[in-house]
Amino acid sequence: MGRFVAGSRGALRQWRYPREFRIPAPAWPADALAEFTELARLELANLEAAAEAAAAKAAPPAAATVVDAPVPEPAGLTGRSLADVATSVWRLRARIERMDDPPRALVRHLESAWDAFADAGVEIKDHAGEPFDHGLAMSVAAYQPTPGLHREQIIETVRPGVYLGDRSVQMAEVIVGTPERAEEPTGVMEETRGR
């Protein structure tokens, strides 16, 4: 209720200013609108079927038969929506792993969400610690010289790779650590200059 009141206050404040200075309301993503439209259509079909069933029970039996048509199931999360939800669960898991003593209920719910993704065939892959090869299908956000490395290695995952079965839904975005270059000793350069 608090969000609704706060949102309506913000909308009312916008009316104090001329139209060209008003902040437009944020647009809903197309896939979210498509999901809401599909859910509304299914809900309407269910209501109509329930009304027909109630009318059939109230009416005396007739020779006409009622055919139960299957109601299509909603498509579920696909594409960008699936990647966004999977990334959010991955970030929550990383944050909970950094906590000293996370609440057990929170950990339990997070693990059940992670298991639900696994049961649905969704794999959320964190590439941190893996060796990096330039042929891998991932986006590199930055290359960072890192001491102690002998070859390029992924040191941080900014956004995980999300896979649905064998299909990539979201390409991973990573930061790659590179070996520090061995600098030439400065004494050798000074000796050559002096001669």
Secondary structure as a PSIPRED ss2 file (coil, helix, strand):
# PSIPRED VFORMAT (PSIPRED V4.0)

   1 M C   1.000  0.000  0.000
   2 G H   0.000  1.000  0.000
   3 R H   0.000  1.000  0.000
   4 F H   0.000  1.000  0.000
   5 V H   0.000  1.000  0.000
   6 A H   0.000  1.000  0.000
   7 G H   0.000  1.000  0.000
   8 S H   0.000  1.000  0.000
   9 R H   0.000  1.000  0.000
  10 G H   0.000  1.000  0.000
  11 A H   0.000  1.000  0.000
  12 L H   0.000  1.000  0.000
  13 R H   0.000  1.000  0.000
  14 Q H   0.000  1.000  0.000
  15 W C   1.000  0.000  0.000
  16 R C   1.000  0.000  0.000
  17 Y C   1.000  0.000  0.000
  18 P C   1.000  0.000  0.000
  19 R H   0.000  1.000  0.000
  20 E H   0.000  1.000  0.000
  21 F H   0.000  1.000  0.000
  22 R C   1.000  0.000  0.000
  23 I C   1.000  0.000  0.000
  24 P C   1.000  0.000  0.000
  25 A C   1.000  0.000  0.000
  26 P C   1.000  0.000  0.000
  27 A C   1.000  0.000  0.000
  28 W C   1.000  0.000  0.000
  29 P C   1.000  0.000  0.000
  30 A H   0.000  1.000  0.000
  31 D H   0.000  1.000  0.000
  32 A H   0.000  1.000  0.000
  33 L H   0.000  1.000  0.000
  34 A H   0.000  1.000  0.000
  35 E H   0.000  1.000  0.000
  36 F H   0.000  1.000  0.000
  37 T H   0.000  1.000  0.000
  38 E H   0.000  1.000  0.000
  39 L H   0.000  1.000  0.000
  40 A H   0.000  1.000  0.000
  41 R H   0.000  1.000  0.000
  42 L H   0.000  1.000  0.000
  43 E H   0.000  1.000  0.000
  44 L H   0.000  1.000  0.000
  45 A H   0.000  1.000  0.000
  46 N H   0.000  1.000  0.000
  47 L H   0.000  1.000  0.000
  48 E H   0.000  1.000  0.000
  49 A H   0.000  1.000  0.000
  50 A H   0.000  1.000  0.000
  51 A H   0.000  1.000  0.000
  52 E H   0.000  1.000  0.000
  53 A H   0.000  1.000  0.000
  54 A H   0.000  1.000  0.000
  55 A H   0.000  1.000  0.000
  56 A H   0.000  1.000  0.000
  57 K H   0.000  1.000  0.000
  58 A H   0.000  1.000  0.000
  59 A C   1.000  0.000  0.000
  60 P C   1.000  0.000  0.000
  61 P C   1.000  0.000  0.000
  62 A C   1.000  0.000  0.000
  63 A C   1.000  0.000  0.000
  64 A C   1.000  0.000  0.000
  65 T C   1.000  0.000  0.000
  66 V C   1.000  0.000  0.000
  67 V C   1.000  0.000  0.000
  68 D C   1.000  0.000  0.000
  69 A C   1.000  0.000  0.000
  70 P C   1.000  0.000  0.000
  71 V C   1.000  0.000  0.000
  72 P C   1.000  0.000  0.000
  73 E C   1.000  0.000  0.000
  74 P C   1.000  0.000  0.000
  75 A C   1.000  0.000  0.000
  76 G C   1.000  0.000  0.000
  77 L C   1.000  0.000  0.000
  78 T C   1.000  0.000  0.000
  79 G H   0.000  1.000  0.000
  80 R H   0.000  1.000  0.000
  81 S H   0.000  1.000  0.000
  82 L H   0.000  1.000  0.000
  83 A H   0.000  1.000  0.000
  84 D H   0.000  1.000  0.000
  85 V H   0.000  1.000  0.000
  86 A H   0.000  1.000  0.000
  87 T H   0.000  1.000  0.000
  88 S H   0.000  1.000  0.000
  89 V H   0.000  1.000  0.000
  90 W H   0.000  1.000  0.000
  91 R H   0.000  1.000  0.000
  92 L H   0.000  1.000  0.000
  93 R H   0.000  1.000  0.000
  94 A H   0.000  1.000  0.000
  95 R H   0.000  1.000  0.000
  96 I H   0.000  1.000  0.000
  97 E H   0.000  1.000  0.000
  98 R H   0.000  1.000  0.000
  99 M C   1.000  0.000  0.000
 100 D C   1.000  0.000  0.000
 101 D C   1.000  0.000  0.000
 102 P C   1.000  0.000  0.000
 103 P C   1.000  0.000  0.000
 104 R H   0.000  1.000  0.000
 105 A H   0.000  1.000  0.000
 106 L H   0.000  1.000  0.000
 107 V H   0.000  1.000  0.000
 108 R H   0.000  1.000  0.000
 109 H H   0.000  1.000  0.000
 110 L H   0.000  1.000  0.000
 111 E H   0.000  1.000  0.000
 112 S H   0.000  1.000  0.000
 113 A H   0.000  1.000  0.000
 114 W H   0.000  1.000  0.000
 115 D H   0.000  1.000  0.000
 116 A H   0.000  1.000  0.000
 117 F H   0.000  1.000  0.000
 118 A H   0.000  1.000  0.000
 119 D H   0.000  1.000  0.000
 120 A C   1.000  0.000  0.000
 121 G C   1.000  0.000  0.000
 122 V E   0.000  0.000  1.000
 123 E E   0.000  0.000  1.000
 124 I E   0.000  0.000  1.000
 125 K E   0.000  0.000  1.000
 126 D C   1.000  0.000  0.000
 127 H C   1.000  0.000  0.000
 128 A C   1.000  0.000  0.000
 129 G C   1.000  0.000  0.000
 130 E C   1.000  0.000  0.000
 131 P E   0.000  0.000  1.000
 132 F C   1.000  0.000  0.000
 133 D C   1.000  0.000  0.000
 134 H C   1.000  0.000  0.000
 135 G C   1.000  0.000  0.000
 136 L C   1.000  0.000  0.000
 137 A C   1.000  0.000  0.000
 138 M E   0.000  0.000  1.000
 139 S E   0.000  0.000  1.000
 140 V E   0.000  0.000  1.000
 141 A E   0.000  0.000  1.000
 142 A E   0.000  0.000  1.000
 143 Y E   0.000  0.000  1.000
 144 Q E   0.000  0.000  1.000
 145 P E   0.000  0.000  1.000
 146 T E   0.000  0.000  1.000
 147 P C   1.000  0.000  0.000
 148 G C   1.000  0.000  0.000
 149 L C   1.000  0.000  0.000
 150 H C   1.000  0.000  0.000
 151 R C   1.000  0.000  0.000
 152 E C   1.000  0.000  0.000
 153 Q E   0.000  0.000  1.000
 154 I E   0.000  0.000  1.000
 155 I E   0.000  0.000  1.000
 156 E E   0.000  0.000  1.000
 157 T E   0.000  0.000  1.000
 158 V E   0.000  0.000  1.000
 159 R E   0.000  0.000  1.000
 160 P C   1.000  0.000  0.000
 161 G E   0.000  0.000  1.000
 162 V E   0.000  0.000  1.000
 163 Y E   0.000  0.000  1.000
 164 L E   0.000  0.000  1.000
 165 G C   1.000  0.000  0.000
 166 D C   1.000  0.000  0.000
 167 R E   0.000  0.000  1.000
 168 S E   0.000  0.000  1.000
 169 V E   0.000  0.000  1.000
 170 Q E   0.000  0.000  1.000
 171 M C   1.000  0.000  0.000
 172 A E   0.000  0.000  1.000
 173 E E   0.000  0.000  1.000
 174 V E   0.000  0.000  1.000
 175 I E   0.000  0.000  1.000
 176 V E   0.000  0.000  1.000
 177 G E   0.000  0.000  1.000
 178 T E   0.000  0.000  1.000
 179 P E   0.000  0.000  1.000
 180 E C   1.000  0.000  0.000
 181 R C   1.000  0.000  0.000
 182 A C   1.000  0.000  0.000
 183 E C   1.000  0.000  0.000
 184 E C   1.000  0.000  0.000
 185 P C   1.000  0.000  0.000
 186 T H   0.000  1.000  0.000
 187 G H   0.000  1.000  0.000
 188 V H   0.000  1.000  0.000
 189 M H   0.000  1.000  0.000
 190 E H   0.000  1.000  0.000
 191 E H   0.000  1.000  0.000
 192 T H   0.000  1.000  0.000
 193 R H   0.000  1.000  0.000
 194 G H   0.000  1.000  0.000
 195 R C   1.000  0.000  0.000
